[in-house]
Amino acid sequence: MDEIDKKIIELLQENSRISITDIAKIINLSRPSVSERIEKLIEKGVLEKFTTYVPAHKVGHEVSFFMEISNIKISFDKLVNILLSNEYITEIHCVTGNTNYIVRASMPNIEMMNQLLSELMKYSHVVTSIVLHSPLAHRPIKPL
């Protein structure tokens, strides 16, 4: 990956809807060359999808929270399937340390959060942290 690829990645992370024409102008490269580079980045798995960032509270998800899940009483696969089946869960991370999983979710209200927690507490120990404020909610990753 050269400096041009890195710049393409940065531009796409800033705005996934940027046109190939605009990228070509910014990096001073032809449109076909930019397209070819993007395709190669996709093939290598460097670019997985083109998406946008939506702040949860702007679309009715008033409660965002993290859960630390540990002391799991069912198989990890079964727990992960339970988590995956909930449309309000946005991230699931298997981690080291005393916690097995850190999970992020955003829900319309506290009542729904409590229902999820009640369900998960049947199978594991759950520690919850509600997000009060996010000075940095999302930062694009700079390629090294």
Summary of the structure (lengths in Angstrom):
residues: 144
radius of gyration: 19.6
end to end distance: 9.1
largest distance: 57.7
contacts: 344
relative contact order: 0.17
helix: 40%
strand: 19%
